[in-house]
C-alpha cells in the first residue's frame, strides 16, 4: 500500500482539469499515442461538445519515480460546475489527496473556493497547481496571493504548469508521490469496500465502481450489499487504464470496478458498503451525505404510450447519477409522468439532453420550481413540490420559500451590474470585499429567483466574467402567490407557477403574451388569462378565424346582413362553450423560456 496514491483533480469549470488528466495519462503511458484524444476521460458526447466534465471518471496510472520505485496512482477527474458538486464529494471520499488547479489567467473563482473547502472537510492533503502559465495574460504571483488571501492555503510551493503543452507535468507527478499520503488499512480484516459509483451496461448489467478500504475482493466471491441486503457472486474484477482491464483481485487501498450480473437496479445504492457474505465487516462505512435536490419540474412523455420506456430510462439515469431523483405524478393536461429533482438548471438541462440522445424519448417539461413549506391553519406543515397541488388560500396560514447564500466573484468594473441584478432578485447583501481588481460579493437570495433566469443574466451583464456558487441556508416567510394560467377558462396546471406578489403581474403578462403567439387559431376567440385565485391579472386573446358570411350578399337591406352576422356570432358563442383548445407541445417548451425583462 505504500506505493499507492489515490487523488482527485478539483477546480472551477474550464480551468484545465481534463487537459491535465490527459497529460498525466500520456506521461504514465496509460494509452498508446494513437488512442489519445482530447478529454480522454470525458466519455459522453455532451461533455465533449460543451467542454465540461459531468461524470467523475477514474483511471489507474503506473509511474516510475525519480527514486527508482514504481507507484500506482488512482486519479479521479471531477466536474467543476456547482450543479455536479455531489460527484465531487463522492470522489473526494474515495481519495486521500487532491490536486487543486487554478487558472493563472483568471485566478480564484467561486467553485475553486467551494471545491477547496470540500477537500479540506475531507482532511485531504492539497497540492496547488497553477495552470495556463504559457499564456501572455498569466499572472502567477498575483494568483498565488489570491489563493493565500481567499482560500487560506500556503501557495509558496504551488507548481506552475501548462497542461496544454505538458510543461511541469513531471513535477506534478513527483509532488503526488512526495506529498500525498498512501492509503491506510482500517484493520477490519474482513472485506470492506465503498460503492462510489455505478452505471448500466446492456451486456454486463450494473457495473460498480468501488474503493476497497480493507480486505480484498476477487472474482467468484459472494458479496453482500449492507444497506440493501442483496447478495451477488462477483463475475469480474478490474480497473481502468482508462480502458477496462480485468484482474484477479482488488486489494485494500485500490480503486476499481466489479460486475456481478446485477439486473435489479435497486440493489445498488451509492455510498453502500460491500462486504463478503460469509465473513462480513461489523459496521458499514460512513458513506456519503444524501444529495438534496433544489430544483423540481415535471417530465412527461410527449407520446403517452412511451411512459414505461421513460420510467425505465429514469431508473438507468438514477443509477448513473444518484443526485437525480424522481417520483410518479399525474397531470390533467399532460397525463402520467414524473416529478423530478435536480441540483440546478444545468443538471436539469443535461438530464433532458441525455433522455433525448441516449434513450430517444421526446418529453414535455413543466416550469422549474423549488420546494415551498406551507403552514396550514390546522397546524400541519406541507412541503409543496408542484404549484398545481397548492391548497386553497383560506387553508394557508403562511408560506415559506428557500433562501441561499450566493458567492459571486467578479471583475471590479462589473460590480454595479451584479449589485443591481441581486437587488432586482430581492437579494440582501451580506458582504463585499476586494482582492486586487476583483470583488467577492456575498448575498442572501431567494432560490426561486435563481431558478428562473439569474445565471443567464449574471453572465450577460458581466460579459461572462462572473463566477457563481451557492449553498442553501434557510426557509423564510414570503408574500408568495400562485399564478394560474387559464386557456378558454380552463386552468392549465403544467403552466402554473408560484412567484412573489411583486413579480406576479409581470410574469403572468409575459407568459400570456408568449402563449398568444404559440397557441394556434381556432374558429372562435381564445382567451388566455393569468389569475391569482379568482382575480385575473393579465389577459391576451387569440383572434378567431372568420368566415366571410356576407360574401353572398351583393346588396339589399342592412337587416339581411345583420341577420347573417348575428347567426354567425351565436354559432361562435356555442362553439367556444363546447370547443376544446389543444395546446401544442412546442407551446409548453417555449412558454418556459420567458424572462423578467
C-alpha positions as CSV (number, residue, x, y, z in Angstrom):
1,X,0.0,0.0,0.0
2,X,2.9,2.4,0.5
3,X,3.3,2.7,-3.3
4,X,-0.4,3.5,-3.9
5,X,-1.8,7.1,-4.2
6,X,-5.4,8.0,-4.6
7,X,-6.2,11.6,-5.6
8,X,-8.8,13.8,-7.2
9,X,-8.4,16.7,-9.5
10,X,-10.6,19.7,-8.5
11,X,-11.0,23.1,-9.9
12,X,-13.5,25.7,-11.2
13,X,-15.1,24.9,-14.6
14,X,-12.8,25.4,-17.6
15,X,-9.5,25.7,-15.5
16,X,-7.9,22.7,-17.2
17,X,-8.8,19.6,-15.1
18,X,-9.4,17.2,-18.0
19,X,-6.4,18.6,-20.0
20,X,-4.1,18.0,-17.1
21,X,-5.6,14.5,-16.7
22,X,-4.8,13.8,-20.4
23,X,-1.1,14.9,-19.9
24,X,-0.8,12.7,-16.7
25,X,-2.1,9.7,-18.7
26,X,0.3,10.4,-21.5
27,X,3.3,10.8,-19.1
28,X,2.5,7.4,-17.4
29,X,1.9,5.6,-20.7
30,X,-1.7,4.8,-19.9
31,X,-2.7,4.8,-23.6
32,X,-0.8,4.4,-26.8
33,X,-0.3,7.6,-28.8
34,X,-2.9,6.6,-31.5
35,X,-5.5,6.1,-28.7
36,X,-5.0,9.5,-27.1
37,X,-7.6,12.3,-27.8
38,X,-8.6,15.5,-26.0
39,X,-10.7,15.0,-22.8
40,X,-9.9,11.3,-22.9
41,X,-11.8,10.7,-19.6
42,X,-14.9,12.5,-20.8
43,X,-16.8,9.6,-22.3
44,X,-20.1,11.3,-23.1
45,X,-20.7,13.3,-26.3
46,X,-22.3,16.1,-24.3
47,X,-19.1,16.5,-22.3
48,X,-17.0,16.9,-25.4
49,X,-19.4,19.2,-27.1
50,X,-19.8,21.5,-24.1
51,X,-16.2,21.2,-23.0
52,X,-17.3,20.3,-19.4
53,X,-17.0,17.3,-17.2
54,X,-20.3,15.9,-16.0
55,X,-19.3,12.5,-14.6
56,X,-16.3,11.9,-12.4
57,X,-14.0,9.4,-14.1
58,X,-11.2,7.2,-12.6
59,X,-8.0,5.9,-14.2
60,X,-5.0,3.9,-12.8
61,X,-1.6,5.2,-13.8
62,X,1.8,3.4,-13.4
63,X,4.6,5.9,-12.7
64,X,8.3,5.1,-12.2
65,X,9.5,8.0,-9.9
66,X,12.9,9.6,-9.6
67,X,13.6,7.5,-6.5
68,X,13.5,4.3,-8.7
69,X,10.3,3.0,-7.2
70,X,7.2,2.2,-9.3
71,X,4.0,3.8,-8.0
72,X,0.3,3.2,-8.8
73,X,-1.7,6.3,-9.0
74,X,-5.6,6.2,-8.9
75,X,-6.7,9.5,-10.5
76,X,-10.3,10.8,-10.3
77,X,-11.2,13.7,-12.7
78,X,-14.1,15.6,-11.3
79,X,-16.7,18.1,-12.7
80,X,-16.2,21.8,-12.0
81,X,-19.8,23.2,-12.2
82,X,-21.8,23.8,-9.0
83,X,-24.6,21.5,-10.2
84,X,-22.3,18.5,-10.1
85,X,-20.9,19.1,-6.6
86,X,-22.2,15.7,-5.4
87,X,-19.9,14.0,-8.0
88,X,-17.0,15.9,-6.5
89,X,-17.9,15.0,-2.9
90,X,-18.2,11.3,-3.7
91,X,-14.8,11.3,-5.5
92,X,-13.1,13.1,-2.6
93,X,-14.5,10.5,-0.1
94,X,-12.7,7.8,-2.1
95,X,-9.3,9.6,-2.0
96,X,-6.6,10.8,0.4
97,X,-5.4,13.8,-1.5
98,X,-6.4,16.5,-4.1
99,X,-4.8,18.5,-6.8
100,X,-6.3,22.0,-6.8
101,X,-6.0,23.6,-10.2
102,X,-6.2,27.4,-10.5
103,X,-6.1,29.2,-13.9
104,X,-3.1,31.6,-13.8
105,X,-5.0,34.0,-16.1
106,X,-8.3,34.0,-14.1
107,X,-7.3,33.4,-10.5
108,X,-9.5,32.0,-7.7
109,X,-13.2,31.6,-8.8
110,X,-16.3,30.6,-6.9
111,X,-16.0,26.8,-7.5
112,X,-12.3,27.0,-6.8
113,X,-13.2,28.1,-3.3
114,X,-16.1,25.7,-2.8
115,X,-14.1,22.6,-4.0
116,X,-11.1,23.6,-1.9
117,X,-13.3,23.7,1.2
118,X,-14.8,20.3,0.3
119,X,-11.2,18.8,0.1
120,X,-10.3,20.4,3.5
121,X,-13.5,19.0,5.0
122,X,-12.4,15.5,3.8
123,X,-8.9,16.1,5.5
124,X,-7.1,16.0,2.2
125,X,-3.6,16.9,1.6
126,X,-3.8,19.5,-1.2
127,X,-1.3,20.2,-4.0
128,X,-1.8,23.6,-5.7
129,X,-1.2,23.7,-9.4
130,X,-1.2,26.9,-11.4
131,X,-2.3,26.1,-15.0
132,X,-2.1,28.0,-18.3
133,X,1.2,29.7,-17.4
134,X,2.2,29.8,-21.1
135,X,-0.5,32.4,-21.9
136,X,0.6,36.1,-22.0
137,X,-2.1,37.1,-19.5
138,X,-0.9,34.7,-16.8
139,X,0.0,36.4,-13.5
140,X,1.5,33.7,-11.2
141,X,2.4,36.0,-8.3
142,X,-0.9,37.7,-8.2
143,X,-2.8,34.4,-8.3
144,X,-0.6,32.9,-5.5
145,X,-1.5,35.9,-3.3
146,X,-5.2,35.4,-4.2
147,X,-5.0,31.7,-3.1
148,X,-3.5,32.7,0.2
149,X,-5.9,35.6,0.9
150,X,-9.1,34.0,-0.3
151,X,-8.7,30.3,0.5
152,X,-6.1,30.5,3.2
153,X,-3.7,27.8,1.7
154,X,0.0,28.3,1.5
155,X,0.8,28.8,-2.2
156,X,4.6,29.2,-1.8
157,X,5.2,25.7,-3.3
158,X,2.5,25.9,-6.0
159,X,3.5,24.1,-9.2
160,X,3.4,26.1,-12.4
161,X,2.2,24.0,-15.4
162,X,0.9,24.3,-18.9
163,X,-1.5,21.3,-19.3
164,X,-1.8,22.1,-23.0
165,X,1.9,21.9,-23.7
166,X,2.8,19.3,-21.0
167,X,5.1,21.8,-19.1
168,X,5.6,20.9,-15.5
169,X,3.6,17.6,-15.6
170,X,6.6,15.6,-14.2
171,X,6.8,18.0,-11.2
172,X,3.1,17.3,-10.5
173,X,3.7,13.5,-10.6
174,X,6.7,13.8,-8.3
175,X,4.7,16.1,-5.9
176,X,1.9,13.5,-5.8
177,X,4.5,10.8,-4.7
178,X,6.2,13.1,-2.1
179,X,3.3,15.0,-0.6
180,X,0.1,12.9,-0.8
181,X,-0.3,10.1,1.8
182,X,-0.5,6.4,1.0
183,X,-3.9,4.8,1.9
184,X,-4.0,3.2,5.4
185,X,-5.6,0.0,6.4
186,X,-8.7,0.2,8.7
187,X,-7.6,-3.0,10.5
188,X,-11.1,-4.5,9.9
189,X,-9.6,-7.8,8.4
190,X,-12.9,-8.5,6.5
191,X,-13.6,-7.1,3.1
192,X,-14.9,-3.5,3.4
193,X,-15.4,-1.6,0.2
194,X,-17.3,1.7,-0.6
195,X,-19.7,1.8,-3.5
196,X,-18.6,5.1,-5.2
197,X,-20.5,5.0,-8.5
198,X,-22.5,2.7,-10.7
199,X,-23.8,2.6,-14.3
200,X,-25.8,0.2,-16.5
201,X,-24.2,-1.9,-19.2
202,X,-26.6,-3.7,-21.5
203,X,-24.3,-6.8,-21.7
204,X,-22.9,-6.9,-18.1
205,X,-25.8,-5.5,-16.1
206,X,-24.9,-3.0,-13.4
207,X,-21.1,-2.1,-13.3
208,X,-20.0,-0.8,-9.8
209,X,-17.0,1.5,-9.1
210,X,-15.6,0.7,-5.6
211,X,-12.8,1.9,-3.3
212,X,-11.5,-1.0,-1.2
213,X,-10.7,0.1,2.4
214,X,-9.8,-3.3,3.8
215,X,-9.5,-6.9,2.8
216,X,-9.7,-7.9,-0.9
217,X,-12.3,-8.7,-3.5
218,X,-11.9,-11.5,-6.0
219,X,-13.9,-12.9,-8.9
220,X,-16.2,-15.8,-7.7
221,X,-16.5,-14.2,-4.2
222,X,-20.1,-14.0,-2.8
223,X,-20.6,-10.4,-1.7
224,X,-23.3,-8.6,0.3
225,X,-24.6,-5.0,0.0
226,X,-25.0,-3.9,3.6
227,X,-27.7,-1.3,3.0
228,X,-30.0,-3.3,0.7
229,X,-29.1,-6.8,2.0
230,X,-28.7,-8.1,-1.6
231,X,-26.2,-10.9,-2.3
232,X,-24.4,-11.5,-5.5
233,X,-21.5,-13.5,-6.9
234,X,-18.7,-11.4,-8.4
235,X,-18.1,-12.2,-12.1
236,X,-15.3,-9.8,-13.0
237,X,-12.9,-7.5,-11.1
238,X,-10.8,-4.8,-12.8
239,X,-9.7,-1.2,-13.1
240,X,-9.5,1.4,-15.8
241,X,-6.4,2.4,-17.8
242,X,-8.8,4.2,-18.9
243,X,-9.9,1.2,-21.0
244,X,-11.1,-1.7,-18.8
245,X,-8.5,-4.2,-17.6
246,X,-9.7,-7.4,-15.9
247,X,-7.6,-8.5,-12.9
248,X,-7.7,-11.3,-10.3
249,X,-8.4,-9.1,-7.3
250,X,-8.6,-5.6,-5.8
251,X,-6.8,-5.2,-2.5
252,X,-7.0,-2.6,0.3
253,X,-6.4,0.9,-0.9
254,X,-7.2,0.2,-4.6
255,X,-10.0,1.7,-6.7
256,X,-11.6,-0.4,-9.5
257,X,-14.8,-1.9,-10.7
258,X,-16.7,-5.1,-10.3
259,X,-19.6,-6.8,-12.2
260,X,-21.9,-9.4,-10.7
261,X,-24.7,-9.9,-13.3
262,X,-26.8,-7.4,-11.3
263,X,-30.1,-6.8,-13.1
264,X,-32.1,-5.2,-10.4
265,X,-31.0,-1.6,-10.3
266,X,-32.5,-1.1,-6.8
267,X,-29.8,-3.4,-5.3
268,X,-27.1,-0.7,-5.8
269,X,-27.2,2.4,-3.6
270,X,-24.4,4.9,-3.9
271,X,-22.5,5.1,-0.6
272,X,-23.3,1.5,0.4
273,X,-20.7,-0.8,2.0
274,X,-19.8,-4.0,0.1
275,X,-18.6,-6.9,2.2
276,X,-18.1,-10.7,2.0
277,X,-21.3,-12.6,2.8
278,X,-19.7,-15.4,4.9
279,X,-17.3,-13.0,6.7
280,X,-18.9,-9.6,6.9
281,X,-17.5,-6.5,8.5
282,X,-19.4,-5.4,11.6
283,X,-20.1,-1.8,10.8
284,X,-20.7,-0.1,7.4
285,X,-18.6,2.7,6.2
286,X,-19.8,6.3,6.7
287,X,-20.9,6.6,3.0
288,X,-22.0,10.0,1.6
289,X,-24.4,12.6,2.7
290,X,-27.5,12.2,0.5
291,X,-27.8,14.9,-2.2
292,X,-30.6,17.4,-1.7
293,X,-32.4,18.4,-4.9
294,X,-33.1,22.2,-5.1
295,X,-34.9,22.4,-8.5
296,X,-38.0,20.4,-9.4
297,X,-40.0,20.1,-12.6
298,X,-42.5,17.6,-14.1
299,X,-41.3,15.5,-17.1
300,X,-44.0,13.8,-19.2
301,X,-43.7,11.7,-22.4
302,X,-44.9,13.5,-25.5
303,X,-46.4,10.2,-26.5
304,X,-48.4,8.6,-23.7
305,X,-47.5,5.1,-24.9
306,X,-43.8,5.8,-24.0
307,X,-44.5,6.1,-20.3
308,X,-42.9,2.7,-19.4
309,X,-39.9,3.5,-21.6
310,X,-39.5,6.8,-19.8
311,X,-39.7,5.0,-16.4
312,X,-37.0,2.5,-17.4
313,X,-34.8,5.4,-18.7
314,X,-35.1,7.2,-15.3
315,X,-34.1,4.0,-13.5
316,X,-30.9,3.8,-15.5
317,X,-30.2,7.6,-15.2
318,X,-30.6,7.4,-11.5
319,X,-28.2,4.5,-11.3
320,X,-25.6,6.6,-13.2
321,X,-26.4,9.9,-11.5
322,X,-27.7,9.4,-7.9
323,X,-28.2,13.1,-7.4
324,X,-31.2,12.9,-9.9
325,X,-34.4,11.9,-8.2
326,X,-37.9,11.2,-9.5
327,X,-41.4,10.1,-8.4
328,X,-44.6,9.5,-10.3
329,X,-47.2,12.2,-10.8
330,X,-50.3,12.8,-13.0
331,X,-51.4,16.0,-14.7
332,X,-54.9,16.7,-16.1
333,X,-53.2,18.3,-19.2
334,X,-50.2,16.0,-19.7
335,X,-51.3,12.6,-18.3
336,X,-48.9,10.3,-16.5
337,X,-45.3,11.5,-15.8
338,X,-42.7,12.1,-13.1
339,X,-41.9,14.8,-10.7
340,X,-38.1,15.1,-11.0
341,X,-35.5,16.7,-8.6
342,X,-32.2,18.3,-9.8
343,X,-29.2,20.1,-8.2
344,X,-29.6,23.0,-10.6
345,X,-30.7,24.2,-14.0
346,X,-27.6,22.9,-15.8
347,X,-28.2,19.5,-14.2
348,X,-31.8,19.7,-15.5
349,X,-30.6,20.6,-19.0
350,X,-28.1,17.7,-19.1
351,X,-30.7,15.1,-18.0
352,X,-33.1,16.5,-20.7
353,X,-30.4,16.1,-23.3
354,X,-29.4,12.6,-22.2
355,X,-33.0,11.4,-22.4
356,X,-33.1,12.6,-26.0
357,X,-29.7,11.2,-27.0
358,X,-29.3,8.0,-25.0
359,X,-32.9,6.9,-24.8
360,X,-34.5,8.7,-27.8
361,X,-37.6,9.9,-25.9
362,X,-39.4,13.1,-26.7
363,X,-40.6,14.7,-23.5
364,X,-42.6,17.7,-22.2
365,X,-41.2,19.6,-19.2
366,X,-43.2,21.8,-16.8
367,X,-41.8,25.1,-15.4
368,X,-38.9,24.5,-12.9
369,X,-39.8,25.3,-9.3
370,X,-38.4,24.8,-5.8
371,X,-39.8,23.2,-2.6
372,X,-42.0,25.5,-0.6
373,X,-43.1,25.0,3.0
374,X,-46.8,25.7,3.7
375,X,-48.1,26.1,7.2
376,X,-51.8,25.2,7.2
377,X,-54.4,26.8,9.5
378,X,-54.9,23.4,11.2
379,X,-51.2,23.4,12.3
380,X,-49.9,20.9,9.7
381,X,-46.8,21.5,7.6
382,X,-46.9,20.7,3.9
383,X,-44.0,20.5,1.5
384,X,-45.0,21.7,-1.9
385,X,-43.1,20.4,-4.9
386,X,-45.7,21.1,-7.6
387,X,-47.5,24.5,-7.8
388,X,-50.6,22.7,-9.2
389,X,-51.1,21.0,-5.8
390,X,-51.2,24.2,-3.7
391,X,-54.1,24.1,-1.3
392,X,-56.9,26.7,-1.2
393,X,-55.7,30.1,0.1
394,X,-58.2,30.0,3.1
395,X,-56.4,26.9,4.4
396,X,-53.0,28.5,4.4
397,X,-51.6,30.3,7.5
398,X,-48.2,31.2,5.9
399,X,-45.8,30.2,3.1
400,X,-42.1,29.9,3.3
401,X,-39.6,29.8,0.5
402,X,-35.9,28.5,0.5
403,X,-33.1,31.0,0.6
404,X,-29.5,30.6,-0.4
405,X,-26.1,32.2,0.3
406,X,-24.6,33.2,-3.0
407,X,-20.9,33.9,-3.6
408,X,-20.1,35.8,-6.8
409,X,-16.5,36.6,-7.8
410,X,-16.5,39.4,-10.5
411,X,-14.1,41.9,-12.0
412,X,-14.4,45.3,-10.3
413,X,-15.8,47.1,-13.4
414,X,-18.9,44.9,-13.5
415,X,-19.8,45.1,-9.8
416,X,-22.5,47.7,-10.3
417,X,-24.3,45.4,-12.7
418,X,-24.1,42.4,-10.3
419,X,-25.4,44.5,-7.3
420,X,-28.3,45.8,-9.4
421,X,-29.2,42.2,-10.5
422,X,-29.1,40.9,-6.9
423,X,-31.3,43.8,-5.7
424,X,-33.7,43.1,-8.5
425,X,-33.9,39.5,-7.4
426,X,-34.9,40.5,-3.8
427,X,-31.4,39.9,-2.5
428,X,-29.9,41.1,0.8
429,X,-26.2,42.0,0.8
430,X,-24.0,40.2,3.3
431,X,-20.5,41.2,2.4
432,X,-18.4,42.7,-0.3
433,X,-14.6,42.9,-0.4
434,X,-11.9,43.4,-3.0
435,X,-8.8,41.4,-3.8
436,X,-6.8,43.1,-6.4
437,X,-9.1,44.1,-9.3
438,X,-11.7,41.6,-8.4
439,X,-14.6,41.7,-5.9
440,X,-16.1,38.9,-3.8
441,X,-19.8,39.6,-3.3
442,X,-22.0,37.6,-0.9
443,X,-25.7,37.9,-1.0
444,X,-28.7,36.1,0.6
445,X,-31.2,35.4,-2.3
446,X,-34.5,33.5,-2.7
447,X,-33.8,30.2,-4.6
448,X,-37.0,30.8,-6.6
449,X,-35.3,33.8,-8.3
450,X,-32.1,31.9,-9.0
451,X,-34.0,29.1,-10.8
452,X,-35.7,31.5,-13.1
453,X,-33.1,33.3,-15.2
454,X,-30.5,34.5,-12.7
455,X,-27.5,32.7,-14.1
456,X,-28.1,33.8,-17.7
457,X,-28.5,37.4,-16.7
458,X,-25.4,37.3,-14.5
459,X,-23.3,36.0,-17.4
460,X,-24.7,38.6,-19.9
461,X,-24.3,41.6,-17.5
462,X,-20.7,40.7,-16.7
463,X,-19.7,39.6,-20.3
464,X,-19.2,36.0,-18.9
465,X,-16.5,37.0,-16.4
466,X,-18.5,36.4,-13.2
467,X,-18.4,33.1,-11.3
468,X,-21.2,31.9,-9.1
469,X,-21.6,29.4,-6.3
470,X,-24.3,28.9,-3.7
471,X,-25.3,26.9,-0.6
472,X,-28.9,26.5,0.7
473,X,-29.3,28.2,4.1
474,X,-32.9,28.5,5.5
475,X,-36.6,28.9,4.8
476,X,-38.2,32.4,5.2
477,X,-41.8,33.5,5.1
478,X,-42.7,35.5,2.0
479,X,-45.7,37.1,0.2
480,X,-46.0,34.3,-2.3
481,X,-48.9,33.7,-4.6
482,X,-49.9,31.0,-7.2
483,X,-50.3,32.4,-10.7
484,X,-52.6,30.1,-12.7
485,X,-52.9,30.2,-16.5
486,X,-56.4,29.7,-17.9
487,X,-56.9,28.9,-21.6
488,X,-60.5,29.3,-22.7
489,X,-61.4,29.4,-19.0
490,X,-59.8,26.0,-18.3
491,X,-56.7,26.0,-16.0
492,X,-53.5,24.5,-17.4
493,X,-51.8,23.1,-14.3
494,X,-48.5,22.5,-16.2
495,X,-48.0,26.2,-16.6
496,X,-49.0,27.3,-13.1
497,X,-46.2,28.9,-11.0
498,X,-45.5,30.3,-7.5
499,X,-44.0,33.7,-7.5
500,X,-43.6,36.7,-5.2
501,X,-46.6,39.0,-5.3
502,X,-44.4,41.9,-6.5
503,X,-43.4,39.9,-9.6
504,X,-46.7,38.2,-10.3
505,X,-48.3,40.7,-12.8
506,X,-45.1,41.0,-14.8
507,X,-44.6,37.2,-15.0
508,X,-48.3,36.5,-15.7
509,X,-48.4,39.1,-18.5
510,X,-45.2,37.8,-20.1
511,X,-46.5,34.2,-20.2
512,X,-49.8,35.3,-21.7
513,X,-48.1,37.3,-24.5
514,X,-45.9,34.3,-25.2
515,X,-48.8,31.8,-25.3
516,X,-50.8,34.1,-27.6
517,X,-48.1,33.6,-30.3
518,X,-47.9,29.8,-29.6
519,X,-51.5,28.6,-29.4
520,X,-52.9,28.1,-33.0
521,X,-56.1,30.0,-34.0
522,X,-59.5,28.3,-33.8
523,X,-62.9,29.2,-35.3
524,X,-63.6,31.0,-32.1
525,X,-61.7,33.5,-29.9
526,X,-59.5,32.0,-27.2
527,X,-59.0,33.9,-24.0
528,X,-55.6,33.4,-22.3
529,X,-55.6,34.6,-18.7
530,X,-53.2,34.8,-15.8
531,X,-55.1,34.7,-12.4
532,X,-54.3,34.8,-8.7
533,X,-57.3,32.9,-7.2
534,X,-60.4,34.4,-8.8
535,X,-58.7,37.7,-9.8
536,X,-57.4,38.0,-13.4
537,X,-54.2,39.9,-13.5
538,X,-53.4,39.6,-17.3
539,X,-55.2,38.7,-20.4
540,X,-54.5,38.2,-24.1
541,X,-56.9,37.0,-26.8
542,X,-56.1,34.7,-29.8
543,X,-58.2,36.1,-32.6
544,X,-60.6,33.7,-34.4
545,X,-60.7,32.6,-38.0
546,X,-63.6,34.4,-39.5
547,X,-65.7,33.1,-42.4
548,X,-67.0,35.9,-44.6
549,X,-70.7,35.2,-44.3
550,X,-71.5,38.4,-46.2
551,X,-69.8,37.3,-49.4
552,X,-73.1,36.1,-50.9
553,X,-74.8,39.5,-50.2
554,X,-74.5,41.7,-53.3
555,X,-76.7,44.4,-51.9
556,X,-80.1,44.5,-50.3
557,X,-81.3,45.8,-46.9
558,X,-78.8,46.1,-44.0
559,X,-81.1,43.9,-41.8
560,X,-80.3,40.9,-44.1
561,X,-76.6,41.3,-43.4
562,X,-77.2,41.9,-39.7
563,X,-79.2,38.7,-39.5
564,X,-76.3,36.7,-41.0
565,X,-73.7,38.3,-38.7
566,X,-75.9,37.6,-35.6
567,X,-76.3,34.0,-36.6
568,X,-72.5,33.6,-37.0
569,X,-72.0,35.2,-33.6
570,X,-74.4,32.8,-31.9
571,X,-72.6,29.8,-33.6
572,X,-69.2,31.0,-32.4
573,X,-70.6,31.5,-28.9
574,X,-71.8,27.9,-28.8
575,X,-68.5,26.7,-30.3
576,X,-66.5,28.5,-27.7
577,X,-68.6,26.9,-25.0
578,X,-68.0,23.4,-26.2
579,X,-64.8,23.8,-28.1
580,X,-61.7,22.1,-26.9
581,X,-58.4,24.0,-27.2
582,X,-55.4,21.8,-27.7
583,X,-52.1,23.3,-26.6
584,X,-49.2,22.0,-28.8
585,X,-46.0,20.6,-27.1
586,X,-44.0,23.4,-28.6
587,X,-46.1,25.9,-26.6
588,X,-45.2,24.3,-23.3
589,X,-41.5,24.2,-24.0
590,X,-41.3,27.8,-25.4
591,X,-43.5,29.2,-22.7
592,X,-40.9,28.2,-20.1
593,X,-38.3,30.4,-21.7
594,X,-39.8,33.7,-20.7
595,X,-37.6,36.1,-18.8
596,X,-38.1,39.1,-16.4
597,X,-37.1,41.6,-19.0
